[in-house]
């Protein structure tokens, strides 16, 4: 009898030992994928490319052919800003997500409007005083987006100085472009073009400040 009791006790100890040795799943400590996905440098880069190209067109420094920036408006600025907008909104970033979304709409719509294959420029340009009508359309388009740009600027007073500077430049670029095309005044259009160029330079700086980290390079850029 004592031998059987001993065997049962040994069996119970063995079962307990096996139970204790069962591997447990590690606790989930990794950061959710959406919080590790940062498309802001992509957005600033595309935004900068389109802004600089449209700025050069408005100033007439190299060319005044408007379709030069159409591809960049859709593929670089529009797509980059749209991706960043979705990622920021999914992370709960209301301010940056909505700004990126609004301006992605601007660049995609601008690219579609002045894309030769849509026929808008050819159709309106073929009419009497067609060039002036195109200017009026461009003025209306720019002024419509100058309003949300200014409203977004009012929401940057607690943001870094670079964000405020960027929104001031964007607002003035849209406003001057709209007013210049409405009057019309080549001088005011050119002034808006210069603000568009400086907007692109500021956006490029912000892109560099985000990707120049200690893990990537030997120096970093301050964000004022």
Buried (B, 14 or more C-beta within 10 A) or exposed (E): EEEEEEEEEEEEEEEEEEEEEEEEEEEEEEEEEEEEBBBBBBBBBBBBBBBBBBBBBBBEEEEBEBBBBBBBBBBBBBBBBBBBBBBBBBBEBEBBBBBBBBBBBBBBBBBBBBBEEEEBBEEBEEEEEBEEEBBBBBBEBBBEBBEBBBEBBEBBEEBBEBBBBBBBBBBBBBBBBBBBBBEBEBEBBBBBBBBBBBBBBBBBBBBBBBBBEEEEEEEEBEEE
